[in-house]
Amino acid sequence: MVERHSKATTRKRRSSATLERLDAARRRRAEQLERERENEARVDAALRPFAEAMTAIEAVERRREDRIRALSAQLDRKLAELDRHRAAKVAEFERSAEQVRADAEMEIGEWRAVMATSVAEIRAADVGAAETAALLGISAKAVTALSRSAAAALEVGGRRSAADSTHTEAVDAATSGDERAVEAPADEQVVPSEPDSEVDVPAD
């Protein structure tokens, strides 16, 4: 009897231990499932704002690109307008600068004519080219150039005087009733009814 009772007690202890292990395993499994459900709920809760944020970012990026394209087009238009304005200003500057250069050249030419006359007067006073250059503080080459310019101006002035004289004689003959033909020199023929069409320009 004692031995049979001992075996039953042992089996009972083993059954209780097994049940406890099974209960512990079930509890662990239940706790695991609860954690998984909580984690799934947490993931679901995190996915919603993430998706909203991604959609919002894509919308912002589209608006950004659209605005940048619009600004780029606006910049291109403004740059094109500035280019046209710049071209007009450059052309205006070129015209003004050309006029300034032309006016300056004309004025310089007039003063060079004065210088040439002065050199001619000095040379006419039996002053040599080297002495004239030293006196005026210019090179002998400049003295020679100014002397030639003065000589050319005198030659042109002489031709003009001859042409004016011939023109005057022709007019007098025509108005006095002279019937003979009045002929000017072949290279400077003068027509009484028309003014001279060409004027010689003094050379520098």
Secondary structure, DSSP 8 states (H G I E B T S, - for coil): -HHHHHHHHHHHHHHHHHHHHHHHHHHHHHHHHHHHHHHHHHHHHHHHHHHHHHHHHHHHHHHHHHHHHHHHHHHHHHHHHHHHHHHHHHHHHHHHHHHHHHHHHHHHHHHHHHHHHHHHHHHHTT--HHHHHHHHTS-HHHHHHHHHHHHHHHHHHHHHHHHHHHHHHHHHHHHTT--S-----GGG---TTS--S-------
